[in-house]
Amino acid sequence: MGKTIGIDLGTTNSCVAVLEADGPRVITAKDGSNTTPSTVAFVDGNARFVGSAAVRQTLTNPEGTIWGVKRLFGRKYQDPALEGWLMGLPYEVIEAANGDAWIQVGDRELSPQEVSAIVLSKLKEQAEDYLGETITEAVITVPAYFQENQRQAVQDAGSIAGLAVRNVLNEPTAAALAYGIDLDENQTVAVFDLGGGTFDITLLTTGAGEFKVLATNGDAFLGGDDFDRRVVEHLLEVFREQTGVVLTDDPMAMQRLVDAARTAKTELSSEQTTEVKLPFLKSGQGGAMHLETTISRALLEELTSDLIDDLAEPCWAALDDAGINAQDLDRVLLVGGMTRMPAVRHKVAEIFGKNFHQNVNPDEIVAMGAALKGGILDGAYKDVTLLDVTPHSLGIRVVNDKMAVLIERNSAIPTTAARTFSTSKDNQGYVDVEVYQGEDDNALANTRLGRFKLHDLPEGKAGEVYVKVEFRIDEDGLVTVTATDRKTGKAASIDANPSAGLSREQVEDAKLPPLELM
């Protein structure tokens, strides 16, 4: 068996690492960079570019260049969280047959898992070139606040890419592992992870080979893309005021604005002002129209002030769930490229009342932690224990649409929980077991993970036939649910109707020979 690589599959950039004799090593791409843009470009529906080569396609081929698809994992097309974000995309997102959000490229309909699998294939190839051996196994990280169907999407993307995903590891836990693997003393650590598409806060204890997560919280739709969008909206308004022209229906112009917004945001982490100059952004009856404007750090902070404020509540909730105060923390680790923004760092200091630890690379530490987890699975470390938690409560829908919780959020995993329920009608014959994830008392306000029918129940009056429902969460955070007739002791037939994601047949079909890379 070969090495198990570690992959940080990011919304904006991805990174691959491997454990070597002297510790985890990030594998450099052919262009010399340690991270690979999570971008795939299709040309004429037949050829594709990945990573930096794909980024260079964004201006000339905006409709065929796909980025940010991690935000679509496990989401329905009608998800309200997607509405504003989709409006700024130059490529087309469509509603799949099962209601999921997919991507239209020419005459092809692609799931976000298939697009991400192309990125994973590139990272797999990168690792194989470096190690000189075939790679078949990986640990892939996910945001700690991802739900079960989003985690399954990551598993499916890995499978399509030809990887056996041995573990789906929470990104903050991976970062803490890379930071604390050699610590002898016990520390209580906060991992503040703000990336391109998601935000996580995780509190855990480390030391002497044990990593115990105390609590996690976050926002699965808050990240650098949202900061970029605020700058794009500002640039759109500046151009409209200068020219009277609205650019939202011009994919190429919109992509140029997105690129300019990202560049300006990055430059303002080290500078007080930056110039945005986009010549020939649009043509009209009066000739070419250009955009020139200055953006200051103060303006950027004003445009994104509510996003920065939104970082506080999950941190306070995590502290409360963990039963600790900010003063109890020994370290605050910053993870994700957005933590370079000065206003974000100021907010972190404000929330926790202390400075952050600066001796880690926020772009690489997650992949390094994933590589360490791969080494643990390969037997390189004998005495390391990871104790994680589930970020969301899990339960089923009962009478009056109430949420009957079986597993509370921040419960240690792996775990099992069971409750017995009774029928609500005479001679019911079967029950629907609808599985939900979330914190609302109304099940329908939470995320439905799936629906199971338990058939062939014995006859009986309402309230006299009992069904045992059991939840199991494995160490990857993946959930399985069983239902058993308590009287007979036998499990009746279960019909699973997934509410999101790919079927096993779709995953297998997607493993067909990939398009040739250019």
GUSE-61132 format. One record per residue (C-alpha): residue number from 1; x, y, z. Coordinates in steps of 0.2 Angstrom, whole numbers. Layout:
# GUSE-61132
+-----+-------+-------+-------+
:   n :    c1 :    c2 :    c3 :
+-----+-------+-------+-------+
: NUM :     X :     Y :     Z :
...
+-----+-------+-------+-------+
# end
This chain:
# GUSE-61132
+-----+-------+-------+-------+
:   n :    c1 :    c2 :    c3 :
+-----+-------+-------+-------+
:   1 :     0 :     0 :     0 :
:   2 :     7 :    17 :    -5 :
:   3 :     6 :    33 :     5 :
:   4 :   -10 :    42 :    10 :
:   5 :    -9 :    60 :     4 :
:   6 :   -18 :    75 :    13 :
:   7 :   -28 :    87 :     3 :
:   8 :   -36 :   103 :     8 :
:   9 :   -49 :   105 :    -6 :
:  10 :   -53 :   124 :    -4 :
:  11 :   -66 :   135 :   -12 :
:  12 :   -53 :   146 :   -20 :
:  13 :   -37 :   136 :   -18 :
:  14 :   -32 :   119 :   -14 :
:  15 :   -16 :   111 :    -7 :
:  16 :    -9 :    94 :    -6 :
:  17 :     4 :    87 :     6 :
:  18 :    12 :    71 :    11 :
:  19 :    20 :    65 :    27 :
:  20 :    39 :    62 :    26 :
:  21 :    52 :    57 :    38 :
:  22 :    55 :    74 :    44 :
:  23 :    37 :    79 :    45 :
:  24 :    23 :    84 :    33 :
:  25 :    28 :    92 :    17 :
:  26 :    18 :   103 :     5 :
:  27 :    20 :    96 :   -13 :
:  28 :    24 :   110 :   -25 :
:  29 :    15 :   112 :   -42 :
:  30 :    25 :   112 :   -58 :
:  31 :    23 :   131 :   -58 :
:  32 :    32 :   132 :   -42 :
:  33 :    17 :   137 :   -31 :
:  34 :    12 :   128 :   -15 :
:  35 :    -7 :   130 :   -19 :
:  36 :   -17 :   126 :   -34 :
:  37 :   -33 :   137 :   -39 :
:  38 :   -48 :   126 :   -37 :
:  39 :   -53 :   132 :   -55 :
:  40 :   -57 :   121 :   -70 :
:  41 :   -59 :   128 :   -88 :
:  42 :   -68 :   119 :  -102 :
:  43 :   -66 :   124 :  -120 :
:  44 :   -78 :   118 :  -134 :
:  45 :   -84 :   106 :  -121 :
:  46 :   -70 :    94 :  -125 :
:  47 :   -54 :   101 :  -118 :
:  48 :   -50 :   107 :  -100 :
:  49 :   -37 :   117 :   -90 :
:  50 :   -35 :   115 :   -71 :
:  51 :   -27 :   127 :   -58 :
:  52 :   -17 :   142 :   -64 :
:  53 :   -19 :   137 :   -82 :
:  54 :   -38 :   138 :   -80 :
:  55 :   -37 :   155 :   -71 :
:  56 :   -29 :   162 :   -86 :
:  57 :   -45 :   157 :   -96 :
:  58 :   -57 :   167 :   -85 :
:  59 :   -56 :   183 :   -95 :
:  60 :   -57 :   175 :  -113 :
:  61 :   -69 :   160 :  -108 :
:  62 :   -79 :   166 :   -93 :
:  63 :   -94 :   155 :   -96 :
:  64 :   -83 :   140 :   -97 :
:  65 :   -72 :   143 :   -83 :
:  66 :   -79 :   136 :   -67 :
:  67 :   -73 :   141 :   -49 :
:  68 :   -80 :   141 :   -32 :
:  69 :   -90 :   125 :   -34 :
:  70 :   -87 :   119 :   -16 :
:  71 :  -101 :   132 :   -12 :
:  72 :  -113 :   121 :   -21 :
:  73 :  -109 :   105 :   -12 :
:  74 :  -125 :    97 :    -5 :
:  75 :  -136 :   112 :    -9 :
:  76 :  -152 :   114 :   -19 :
:  77 :  -153 :   126 :   -33 :
:  78 :  -167 :   135 :   -24 :
:  79 :  -157 :   137 :    -8 :
:  80 :  -159 :   155 :    -2 :
:  81 :  -141 :   156 :     2 :
:  82 :  -136 :   154 :   -16 :
:  83 :  -147 :   168 :   -23 :
:  84 :  -136 :   183 :   -21 :
:  85 :  -120 :   173 :   -25 :
:  86 :  -126 :   165 :   -41 :
:  87 :  -131 :   182 :   -48 :
:  88 :  -112 :   187 :   -49 :
:  89 :  -106 :   171 :   -58 :
:  90 :  -101 :   172 :   -76 :
:  91 :  -105 :   153 :   -79 :
:  92 :  -122 :   145 :   -78 :
:  93 :  -129 :   136 :   -63 :
:  94 :  -144 :   125 :   -66 :
:  95 :  -156 :   114 :   -57 :
:  96 :  -153 :    96 :   -58 :
:  97 :  -167 :    83 :   -59 :
:  98 :  -166 :    80 :   -41 :
:  99 :  -166 :    99 :   -37 :
: 100 :  -147 :   100 :   -34 :
: 101 :  -137 :   115 :   -40 :
: 102 :  -127 :   109 :   -55 :
: 103 :  -116 :   118 :   -68 :
: 104 :  -120 :   120 :   -87 :
: 105 :  -105 :   120 :   -98 :
: 106 :  -110 :   120 :  -117 :
: 107 :  -121 :   105 :  -119 :
: 108 :  -114 :    96 :  -103 :
: 109 :  -122 :    96 :   -86 :
: 110 :  -110 :    93 :   -72 :
: 111 :  -112 :    91 :   -54 :
: 112 :  -100 :   101 :   -42 :
: 113 :   -93 :    84 :   -37 :
: 114 :   -87 :    81 :   -55 :
: 115 :   -79 :    98 :   -57 :
: 116 :   -70 :    96 :   -40 :
: 117 :   -65 :    79 :   -45 :
: 118 :   -55 :    86 :   -59 :
: 119 :   -46 :    97 :   -46 :
: 120 :   -42 :    82 :   -35 :
: 121 :   -36 :    72 :   -50 :
: 122 :   -23 :    86 :   -53 :
: 123 :   -17 :    86 :   -35 :
: 124 :   -16 :    67 :   -36 :
: 125 :    -6 :    68 :   -52 :
: 126 :     5 :    81 :   -43 :
: 127 :     8 :    70 :   -29 :
: 128 :    12 :    55 :   -40 :
: 129 :    25 :    65 :   -50 :
: 130 :    34 :    70 :   -33 :
: 131 :    33 :    53 :   -25 :
: 132 :    36 :    42 :   -40 :
: 133 :    22 :    30 :   -36 :
: 134 :     4 :    28 :   -39 :
: 135 :    -8 :    36 :   -26 :
: 136 :   -24 :    28 :   -22 :
: 137 :   -29 :    35 :    -5 :
: 138 :   -31 :    52 :     3 :
: 139 :   -37 :    61 :    18 :
: 140 :   -48 :    76 :    12 :
: 141 :   -52 :    90 :    23 :
: 142 :   -69 :    99 :    25 :
: 143 :   -76 :   114 :    34 :
: 144 :   -81 :   109 :    52 :
: 145 :   -98 :   116 :    49 :
: 146 :  -102 :   106 :    34 :
: 147 :  -117 :    95 :    35 :
: 148 :  -118 :    77 :    31 :
: 149 :  -123 :    78 :    13 :
: 150 :  -109 :    91 :    10 :
: 151 :   -97 :    78 :    17 :
: 152 :  -104 :    65 :     6 :
: 153 :  -101 :    76 :    -9 :
: 154 :   -83 :    77 :    -4 :
: 155 :   -82 :    58 :    -3 :
: 156 :   -90 :    57 :   -20 :
: 157 :   -78 :    69 :   -28 :
: 158 :   -63 :    59 :   -21 :
: 159 :   -71 :    43 :   -28 :
: 160 :   -73 :    51 :   -45 :
: 161 :   -55 :    56 :   -45 :
: 162 :   -49 :    38 :   -42 :
: 163 :   -46 :    41 :   -23 :
: 164 :   -51 :    30 :    -9 :
: 165 :   -55 :    44 :     4 :
: 166 :   -49 :    36 :    20 :
: 167 :   -55 :    50 :    31 :
: 168 :   -65 :    67 :    29 :
: 169 :   -56 :    78 :    42 :
: 170 :   -62 :    94 :    48 :
: 171 :   -51 :   108 :    42 :
: 172 :   -49 :   117 :    60 :
: 173 :   -44 :   100 :    67 :
: 174 :   -32 :    97 :    53 :
: 175 :   -24 :   114 :    57 :
: 176 :   -23 :   110 :    76 :
: 177 :   -15 :    93 :    72 :
: 178 :    -1 :   102 :    62 :
: 179 :     1 :   115 :    75 :
: 180 :     1 :   103 :    90 :
: 181 :     8 :    86 :    85 :
: 182 :    24 :    89 :    94 :
: 183 :    17 :    98 :   109 :
: 184 :    21 :    91 :   126 :
: 185 :    11 :   103 :   137 :
: 186 :    -8 :   104 :   136 :
: 187 :   -15 :   119 :   128 :
: 188 :   -33 :   125 :   124 :
: 189 :   -33 :   132 :   106 :
: 190 :   -45 :   141 :    96 :
: 191 :   -44 :   138 :    77 :
: 192 :   -52 :   153 :    67 :
: 193 :   -54 :   147 :    49 :
: 194 :   -60 :   160 :    36 :
: 195 :   -57 :   154 :    19 :
: 196 :   -64 :   158 :     2 :
: 197 :   -81 :   151 :     5 :
: 198 :   -84 :   146 :    23 :
: 199 :   -80 :   151 :    41 :
: 200 :   -77 :   139 :    55 :
: 201 :   -72 :   142 :    73 :
: 202 :   -66 :   127 :    83 :
: 203 :   -61 :   125 :   101 :
: 204 :   -50 :   111 :   106 :
: 205 :   -37 :   105 :   118 :
: 206 :   -20 :    98 :   112 :
: 207 :    -5 :    90 :   120 :
: 208 :     4 :    73 :   123 :
: 209 :    -4 :    66 :   107 :
: 210 :   -22 :    69 :   111 :
: 211 :   -33 :    82 :   102 :
: 212 :   -50 :    84 :   109 :
: 213 :   -62 :    95 :   101 :
: 214 :   -73 :   105 :   113 :
: 215 :   -85 :   114 :   102 :
: 216 :   -87 :   120 :    84 :
: 217 :   -98 :   133 :    75 :
: 218 :   -97 :   143 :    60 :
: 219 :  -106 :   148 :    44 :
: 220 :  -105 :   137 :    28 :
: 221 :  -108 :   152 :    17 :
: 222 :   -97 :   166 :    23 :
: 223 :   -80 :   168 :    16 :
: 224 :   -68 :   178 :     4 :
: 225 :   -81 :   176 :   -11 :
: 226 :   -93 :   187 :    -1 :
: 227 :   -80 :   200 :     2 :
: 228 :   -76 :   200 :   -16 :
: 229 :   -94 :   202 :   -21 :
: 230 :   -95 :   218 :   -10 :
: 231 :   -81 :   225 :   -20 :
: 232 :   -89 :   220 :   -36 :
: 233 :  -105 :   228 :   -32 :
: 234 :   -96 :   244 :   -28 :
: 235 :   -86 :   244 :   -44 :
: 236 :  -103 :   241 :   -54 :
: 237 :  -110 :   256 :   -46 :
: 238 :   -95 :   267 :   -49 :
: 239 :   -96 :   262 :   -68 :
: 240 :  -115 :   265 :   -69 :
: 241 :  -112 :   282 :   -61 :
: 242 :   -98 :   286 :   -73 :
: 243 :  -106 :   279 :   -89 :
: 244 :  -125 :   275 :   -86 :
: 245 :  -121 :   257 :   -91 :
: 246 :  -126 :   242 :   -81 :
: 247 :  -113 :   227 :   -83 :
: 248 :  -122 :   213 :   -75 :
: 249 :  -127 :   205 :   -91 :
: 250 :  -109 :   205 :   -98 :
: 251 :  -100 :   189 :   -92 :
: 252 :   -83 :   195 :   -98 :
: 253 :   -85 :   212 :   -90 :
: 254 :   -91 :   204 :   -74 :
: 255 :   -76 :   192 :   -73 :
: 256 :   -64 :   206 :   -75 :
: 257 :   -73 :   215 :   -61 :
: 258 :   -71 :   199 :   -50 :
: 259 :   -53 :   198 :   -54 :
: 260 :   -50 :   216 :   -50 :
: 261 :   -60 :   215 :   -34 :
: 262 :   -49 :   200 :   -28 :
: 263 :   -33 :   209 :   -33 :
: 264 :   -39 :   225 :   -24 :
: 265 :   -44 :   215 :    -8 :
: 266 :   -27 :   207 :    -8 :
: 267 :   -17 :   223 :   -10 :
: 268 :   -27 :   232 :     3 :
: 269 :   -20 :   219 :    16 :
: 270 :    -3 :   228 :    15 :
: 271 :    -7 :   245 :     7 :
: 272 :   -19 :   259 :    12 :
: 273 :   -26 :   262 :    -5 :
: 274 :   -25 :   253 :   -22 :
: 275 :   -30 :   259 :   -40 :
: 276 :   -42 :   249 :   -51 :
: 277 :   -39 :   252 :   -69 :
: 278 :   -50 :   242 :   -82 :
: 279 :   -48 :   249 :   -99 :
: 280 :   -60 :   245 :  -113 :
: 281 :   -72 :   237 :  -100 :
: 282 :   -87 :   240 :  -112 :
: 283 :   -90 :   247 :  -129 :
: 284 :  -105 :   259 :  -134 :
: 285 :  -110 :   271 :  -146 :
: 286 :   -98 :   284 :  -140 :
: 287 :   -84 :   272 :  -141 :
: 288 :   -74 :   262 :  -128 :
: 289 :   -78 :   264 :  -109 :
: 290 :   -65 :   262 :   -96 :
: 291 :   -66 :   261 :   -77 :
: 292 :   -53 :   270 :   -66 :
: 293 :   -56 :   272 :   -47 :
: 294 :   -47 :   271 :   -31 :
: 295 :   -52 :   260 :   -16 :
: 296 :   -45 :   263 :     1 :
: 297 :   -43 :   250 :    15 :
: 298 :   -56 :   261 :    25 :
: 299 :   -68 :   259 :    11 :
: 300 :   -66 :   240 :    10 :
: 301 :   -69 :   239 :    28 :
: 302 :   -85 :   249 :    26 :
: 303 :   -91 :   239 :    12 :
: 304 :   -88 :   223 :    22 :
: 305 :   -92 :   228 :    40 :
: 306 :  -107 :   217 :    42 :
: 307 :   -97 :   202 :    36 :
: 308 :   -84 :   205 :    48 :
: 309 :   -97 :   208 :    62 :
: 310 :  -105 :   191 :    58 :
: 311 :   -88 :   183 :    63 :
: 312 :   -92 :   186 :    81 :
: 313 :  -108 :   177 :    85 :
: 314 :  -101 :   159 :    80 :
: 315 :   -86 :   162 :    91 :
: 316 :   -96 :   167 :   106 :
: 317 :  -108 :   152 :   103 :
: 318 :   -93 :   140 :   102 :
: 319 :   -86 :   147 :   119 :
: 320 :  -103 :   145 :   127 :
: 321 :  -105 :   127 :   121 :
: 322 :   -87 :   122 :   126 :
: 323 :   -91 :   130 :   143 :
: 324 :   -75 :   141 :   143 :
: 325 :   -71 :   159 :   143 :
: 326 :   -59 :   168 :   130 :
: 327 :   -47 :   170 :   144 :
: 328 :   -45 :   151 :   145 :
: 329 :   -37 :   150 :   128 :
: 330 :   -18 :   148 :   126 :
: 331 :   -18 :   151 :   107 :
: 332 :   -28 :   157 :    93 :
: 333 :   -23 :   150 :    76 :
: 334 :   -28 :   159 :    60 :
: 335 :   -32 :   148 :    45 :
: 336 :   -37 :   153 :    28 :
: 337 :   -32 :   167 :    16 :
: 338 :   -45 :   179 :    22 :
: 339 :   -37 :   180 :    39 :
: 340 :   -23 :   191 :    31 :
: 341 :   -36 :   205 :    30 :
: 342 :   -31 :   218 :    44 :
: 343 :   -49 :   221 :    49 :
: 344 :   -52 :   202 :    51 :
: 345 :   -37 :   201 :    63 :
: 346 :   -43 :   216 :    73 :
: 347 :   -60 :   207 :    75 :
: 348 :   -51 :   191 :    81 :
: 349 :   -41 :   201 :    94 :
: 350 :   -57 :   210 :    99 :
: 351 :   -67 :   193 :   101 :
: 352 :   -54 :   184 :   111 :
: 353 :   -45 :   198 :   119 :
: 354 :   -28 :   192 :   114 :
: 355 :   -16 :   191 :    99 :
: 356 :   -16 :   177 :    87 :
: 357 :    -2 :   164 :    84 :
: 358 :     8 :   170 :    69 :
: 359 :    20 :   155 :    66 :
: 360 :     9 :   145 :    54 :
: 361 :     5 :   147 :    36 :
: 362 :   -14 :   149 :    34 :
: 363 :   -14 :   143 :    16 :
: 364 :    -4 :   127 :    20 :
: 365 :    -7 :   121 :    38 :
: 366 :   -23 :   112 :    34 :
: 367 :   -16 :   101 :    20 :
: 368 :    -1 :    98 :    32 :
: 369 :   -13 :    92 :    45 :
: 370 :   -22 :    81 :    33 :
: 371 :    -5 :    73 :    28 :
: 372 :    -2 :    70 :    47 :
: 373 :   -19 :    61 :    48 :
: 374 :   -14 :    51 :    33 :
: 375 :     2 :    46 :    42 :
: 376 :    -8 :    41 :    57 :
: 377 :   -19 :    30 :    47 :
: 378 :    -3 :    23 :    39 :
: 379 :     4 :    19 :    56 :
: 380 :    18 :    32 :    57 :
: 381 :    11 :    38 :    73 :
: 382 :     5 :    26 :    86 :
: 383 :     0 :    37 :   101 :
: 384 :   -10 :    51 :    93 :
: 385 :   -29 :    52 :    97 :
: 386 :   -41 :    63 :    88 :
: 387 :   -58 :    66 :    97 :
: 388 :   -70 :    77 :    86 :
: 389 :   -88 :    82 :    87 :
: 390 :  -103 :    84 :    76 :
: 391 :  -107 :   102 :    72 :
: 392 :  -126 :   100 :    70 :
: 393 :  -140 :    92 :    80 :
: 394 :  -148 :    77 :    72 :
: 395 :  -165 :    70 :    73 :
: 396 :  -181 :    66 :    65 :
: 397 :  -198 :    74 :    60 :
: 398 :  -212 :    69 :    72 :
: 399 :  -230 :    75 :    74 :
: 400 :  -234 :    93 :    71 :
: 401 :  -217 :    94 :    62 :
: 402 :  -207 :    95 :    78 :
: 403 :  -189 :    91 :    78 :
: 404 :  -185 :    76 :    89 :
: 405 :  -167 :    77 :    92 :
: 406 :  -157 :    61 :    95 :
: 407 :  -139 :    68 :    94 :
: 408 :  -135 :    86 :   101 :
: 409 :  -123 :    97 :    92 :
: 410 :  -105 :    96 :    98 :
: 411 :  -107 :    78 :   104 :
: 412 :   -91 :    68 :   103 :
: 413 :   -90 :    57 :    88 :
: 414 :   -90 :    43 :    83 :
: 415 :  -106 :    40 :    92 :
: 416 :  -123 :    31 :    92 :
: 417 :  -140 :    36 :    99 :
: 418 :  -157 :    28 :    99 :
: 419 :  -175 :    33 :   103 :
: 420 :  -191 :    23 :   102 :
: 421 :  -206 :    31 :    94 :
: 422 :  -224 :    25 :    92 :
: 423 :  -236 :    26 :    78 :
: 424 :  -249 :    40 :    77 :
: 425 :  -263 :    31 :    68 :
: 426 :  -272 :    14 :    70 :
: 427 :  -265 :     0 :    59 :
: 428 :  -253 :    12 :    51 :
: 429 :  -243 :    -1 :    42 :
: 430 :  -228 :     9 :    39 :
: 431 :  -219 :    25 :    45 :
: 432 :  -209 :    38 :    36 :
: 433 :  -193 :    42 :    45 :
: 434 :  -187 :    59 :    39 :
: 435 :  -169 :    64 :    45 :
: 436 :  -165 :    82 :    48 :
: 437 :  -150 :    91 :    54 :
: 438 :  -151 :   108 :    62 :
: 439 :  -155 :   118 :    78 :
: 440 :  -173 :   124 :    74 :
: 441 :  -188 :   116 :    84 :
: 442 :  -197 :   115 :    68 :
: 443 :  -190 :   101 :    58 :
: 444 :  -195 :   109 :    41 :
: 445 :  -184 :   124 :    45 :
: 446 :  -168 :   113 :    46 :
: 447 :  -159 :   103 :    32 :
: 448 :  -167 :    87 :    27 :
: 449 :  -153 :    73 :    25 :
: 450 :  -165 :    59 :    19 :
: 451 :  -181 :    50 :    20 :
: 452 :  -183 :    31 :    24 :
: 453 :  -199 :    21 :    24 :
: 454 :  -201 :     7 :    37 :
: 455 :  -214 :    -5 :    30 :
: 456 :  -223 :   -20 :    36 :
: 457 :  -227 :   -14 :    54 :
: 458 :  -239 :   -26 :    64 :
: 459 :  -257 :   -20 :    66 :
: 460 :  -261 :   -11 :    82 :
: 461 :  -269 :     5 :    88 :
: 462 :  -261 :    22 :    88 :
: 463 :  -247 :    23 :   101 :
: 464 :  -246 :     4 :   103 :
: 465 :  -234 :     0 :    89 :
: 466 :  -216 :     5 :    93 :
: 467 :  -201 :     9 :    81 :
: 468 :  -183 :    11 :    87 :
: 469 :  -173 :    24 :    77 :
: 470 :  -155 :    23 :    78 :
: 471 :  -142 :    36 :    72 :
: 472 :  -124 :    32 :    70 :
: 473 :  -110 :    45 :    66 :
: 474 :   -93 :    39 :    61 :
: 475 :   -77 :    47 :    63 :
: 476 :   -79 :    56 :    47 :
: 477 :   -95 :    64 :    53 :
: 478 :  -105 :    53 :    40 :
: 479 :  -122 :    48 :    46 :
: 480 :  -132 :    32 :    45 :
: 481 :  -149 :    29 :    51 :
: 482 :  -159 :    12 :    54 :
: 483 :  -176 :     9 :    60 :
: 484 :  -182 :    -7 :    68 :
: 485 :  -199 :   -14 :    73 :
: 486 :  -197 :   -16 :    92 :
: 487 :  -210 :   -30 :    93 :
: 488 :  -202 :   -42 :    80 :
: 489 :  -184 :   -37 :    83 :
: 490 :  -182 :   -36 :    64 :
: 491 :  -178 :   -22 :    53 :
: 492 :  -191 :   -19 :    40 :
: 493 :  -188 :   -14 :    22 :
: 494 :  -180 :     4 :    20 :
: 495 :  -182 :    14 :     5 :
: 496 :  -169 :    28 :     4 :
: 497 :  -174 :    44 :    -6 :
: 498 :  -158 :    55 :    -5 :
: 499 :  -163 :    73 :    -4 :
: 500 :  -146 :    79 :   -12 :
: 501 :  -131 :    72 :   -20 :
: 502 :  -126 :    59 :   -32 :
: 503 :  -132 :    41 :   -33 :
: 504 :  -120 :    27 :   -32 :
: 505 :  -123 :    24 :   -51 :
: 506 :  -120 :    42 :   -55 :
: 507 :  -103 :    41 :   -46 :
: 508 :   -98 :    26 :   -55 :
: 509 :  -103 :    33 :   -72 :
: 510 :   -93 :    49 :   -68 :
: 511 :   -77 :    38 :   -67 :
: 512 :   -77 :    36 :   -86 :
: 513 :   -61 :    41 :   -94 :
: 514 :   -58 :    60 :   -91 :
: 515 :   -56 :    73 :  -105 :
: 516 :   -38 :    75 :  -110 :
: 517 :   -29 :    89 :  -101 :
: 518 :   -22 :   103 :  -112 :
+-----+-------+-------+-------+
# end
